[in-house]
Amino acid sequence: MNWREHVWIDAARMHGTPCMKGTRVPVHVILDNLAAGETPETILDQYPSLRPEHIPAALAFAAELAHERVVPIPA
C-alpha cells in the first residue's frame, strides 16, 4: 500500500494536519477509531467521504511514522 497516493498535507487546510485525499478527514481520526475498536465498515459509514482504500492507507502512514520516530513507552 502506497499511502502517499491517499494522504495529503496542505498548510492551508486543516492547519496542515495529514488528511485523506479528497476529504477533510484527518488520518488520526481513522487511527483513533481503529484503536477504539471500531470496524472499518463502521468508520466508512460514519465518514461518507472516505473510501475503503483510505483505511489501509492510514495504517501504512502510521506504520511508516513509527519507523521514523522514537516514542517513549513507560515501563
C-alpha positions as CSV (number, residue, x, y, z in Angstrom):
1,M,0.0,0.0,0.0
2,N,1.4,3.3,-1.1
3,W,-0.1,5.7,1.5
4,R,1.3,8.7,-0.5
5,E,-1.4,8.2,-3.1
6,H,-4.1,8.7,-0.4
7,V,-2.7,11.1,2.2
8,W,-2.2,14.8,1.7
9,I,-0.9,17.7,3.8
10,D,-1.8,21.2,2.9
11,A,-0.9,24.1,5.3
12,A,-4.0,26.0,4.1
13,R,-6.4,23.2,5.0
14,M,-6.9,21.7,8.5
15,H,-3.8,23.6,9.7
16,G,-1.5,21.1,7.9
17,T,-3.0,18.0,9.5
18,P,-2.5,14.9,7.3
19,C,-5.9,14.1,5.8
20,M,-7.2,11.6,3.4
21,K,-7.1,13.0,-0.2
22,G,-10.4,14.3,-1.4
23,T,-11.7,14.7,2.2
24,R,-11.3,16.8,5.3
25,V,-10.9,13.7,7.4
26,P,-7.6,13.6,9.3
27,V,-5.6,10.4,9.3
28,H,-5.7,10.4,13.1
29,V,-9.5,10.2,13.1
30,I,-9.2,6.8,11.3
31,L,-6.4,5.6,13.6
32,D,-8.2,6.8,16.7
33,N,-11.4,4.9,15.7
34,L,-9.5,1.7,14.8
35,A,-7.6,1.9,18.2
36,A,-11.0,2.3,19.9
37,G,-12.2,-1.0,18.3
38,E,-14.3,0.4,15.5
39,T,-14.5,-1.7,12.4
40,P,-13.5,-0.3,9.0
41,E,-17.1,-0.6,7.9
42,T,-18.3,1.5,10.8
43,I,-15.7,4.1,10.1
44,L,-16.7,4.3,6.5
45,D,-20.4,4.6,7.5
46,Q,-19.6,7.4,9.9
47,Y,-17.4,9.3,7.4
48,P,-19.1,9.0,4.0
49,S,-16.3,10.9,2.2
50,L,-13.9,8.1,3.0
51,R,-13.2,5.3,0.6
52,P,-12.3,1.7,1.6
53,E,-8.7,2.2,0.5
54,H,-8.3,5.1,3.0
55,I,-8.3,2.7,5.9
56,P,-5.1,0.7,5.0
57,A,-3.5,3.9,3.7
58,A,-3.9,5.4,7.2
59,L,-2.4,2.3,8.8
60,A,0.5,2.4,6.3
61,F,1.1,6.1,7.1
62,A,1.2,5.4,10.8
63,A,3.5,2.4,10.3
64,E,6.0,4.5,8.4
65,L,5.9,7.2,11.1
66,A,6.6,4.5,13.8
67,H,9.8,3.6,11.9
68,E,10.9,7.2,11.8
69,R,10.4,8.3,15.4
70,V,11.2,7.0,18.9
71,V,8.2,7.1,21.1
72,P,8.9,6.7,24.8
73,I,6.8,4.0,26.3
74,P,6.5,3.8,30.1
75,A,7.8,0.6,31.7
